Amino acid sequence: MVLGVSNPDYAGEVVAQPRQSSALPYYVVSAMRSIIVLATGIVITFTPGHSARFGLVALGILGVVNAVGLGLVALGLSATETGRGLHLWQALVSLVVGALVLALQEAGMILLLWALVFWALLVGVAEIFYGARLARGDALRRDWITQGAMTVILGVVVLFQPADSVAVVGFLGAWAIVQGVYLAIASVALRFPTTPKDYPHD
């Protein structure tokens, strides 16, 4: 078992490797998130009749599937990976909100409005917070802050909407498409970095 690699600048010392080779590469996380939210956006876009019940079902399925996906990939990340804590938190919030709205899908517009706002603010602010803690120049700092900001904006926009299920569900679908495309681009950029320092998480 290899515990570390020799550093030529410090004779006789051993520097521990930052991540185990078996740890999940982070671009897989972005790709998985992209698939989930893009699928949600496409379904919403091509489904007529954006009722409050449809919105609750869409949000519920997004939350539960997102929770399972994020939970699995978070456990696959290195224990020292910053994103592990972030995605476990996002998985927990998504699971609670998703299960709640699926169980109460007949509750109507009030639940849809507040559940969506609650979920968006909790997961979005957390992503911004974790991103801001990373070093400047880290590709994930830019990605997490941008992705978190888009989710927070979704929550704020929905918060100031009247009781209009078509608008609220439409905003969720639009967010899912934009977020999904951004995550797909981020995944490719992390998989094929232009310089090694662009991706210190592999």
N, C-alpha and C positions, 0 to 999 in steps of 0.2 A: 504493500500500500504506500503510495507516494503522499507524503505529508506536505511537501512544499517544493519550491524550486530555488536553486542557488541564485543569489544576486551578485553579479560581478563587482558591483560598487561597494559591497560590504563583505569582505573576505571572512569566511568562517560562519556567516549568519545564514539562516534559512528564512525565506519569506513565504508565508502561507498563501496558497492560491485563493483568489477572491471568491471563486465559486467552484463547486464540484462539477466535473465534466458531465455528470448524469443529470444536473439540474436542467429544468425546462428553459429553453431560450425564450427571451421575452417577446420576440416577434410573434410567437405562437399565441400569446395572450391577446395581442392586438388583433390578430387575424380572427381568433374565436369571437371576440367582442364584435368585430365588424360583421361577421356572418349573422349573429343573433339580431343586432339592431337593424341591419339592412333587410333581413327577412321580415321583421316587424313593419318597417316602413313600406315595403312593397305590398304586403297584405293590406295595410290600411289604405294605401293609395288606390288599390284596385278593388276595394270593397265599397259598394254604395251603401248609403244609409248609415251615417256615423251617429248612431244613437248613443246615449249615455251607457246603456248596457254593453254595447259593442266596445266602447272605449274602456270600460272596466275589464272586460274579458281580454282585450288586447294588452292592457297594462298588466293584468294579472299573469298572463302567459309570459310576457316579456320579463316580468319580475322573477317568476319561478325558474324559467329557463336560464336567465342571466345568473341567478343565484347558484344554480347547479354548475354552470360553466365556470363562473369565477371561483367558486369554491374548489373545484377540481384543479384548475390551473394554478391557483394560489398555493395549494398544497404541493404542487410540482415544482414551484420555485425554490431556490435556495433559502434556507432559514434566515440568512442575512440580507436577503433581497428586500429593499424598501417596499416594493409593490406587493409583497406578501400580505402585510398588514392592511394596506389600502384595499386590496381586492377581497379580503375576508370580511372587512367592514361593509363594503359595497354588496357582497353576497348576502350578508345578514339582513341589511336594510331591504334589499330587493326581495328576499324570501318573505319577510314579514308583510311588506306592502302587497306583494303579489298574492300571497295566500289569503290575506284579508279581503282584497277586492274580488277575488274569485268566489269566496264564501258569501260575500254580500253583493253580488252583481246586480241584484234587484234594487239596491239602495238608491240608485239614480245619480243625478248630476252633482249633488253636493259632495258625495263620497268621491266621485271621479275627480272633481276639482281639487279637493284637499289632499287626496292620496297622491295625485300626480305632483302637486306642489311640494308636499312633504318628501316624497322620494327624490325628486330632482334636486332639491336644496341639500339634502343630507349627503347624497352621493357626489354631487357636483362640488360642493364646498370642500369635502374631504379630498377630492382629487386635486383641487387647486392648492390646498394646504400641503399635501404631500409633494406636489410638484415644486412649490416654492422652497421646500427644504433641500432640494437637490442642488448640486453645484451648477453655477452658470456655465452654459456650453453643453450641458448634458442634454441629449436628445429627448429623454423622457421628461425633463423639466418643461420643455416647450410643449410636448404632447399632452402631458397631464393638465397643465394650466389651461391650454386651449380646449381640451375635451371637457374639463370641469366647468369652464366658463360657458360653453355652449349649453351644458345641462342646467346650470344656474339660470341662464337667460330663458330657457324653456319654462322653468318654474315661475320666474317673475312675470313673463308674458301671460302665462295661463292664469296666474293669480289675479290679474287685472281684467280678465275676460268676464263678460256677463254669462249668464247661465245658458250658454250656447254650446251644445255638445258637438256640433259639426265643426266649430272653430277649434275647440279644445282637442278633439281627436285629430283634426287636421294638423295642428301644431305638433302633436306627438309624432305623427307620421313624417312631417317635414324634418323634425329634429332627428328622427331615426335614419332617414336617408342621408342627411348631411353628416351626421356623426359616423355612420357606417362607412361612407366614402373616405372621410378623414382617417378613420382607424385602419382602413385597407391601405391607404397611402403610407401611413405611419409604419405599418407592419413591413411593407416592402422596403422602406427606408432603413428600418432597423435590421432587416435581413441582409441588405446589401449596403452597408455604410460607405460613404465616400472616403472617410478617414477613420482609423481605429478609434480615435477619441470620441467619435460620434456615437459609439455604442459600447460603453463600459460595462454593460450588464450581461455580457455573454460569457 
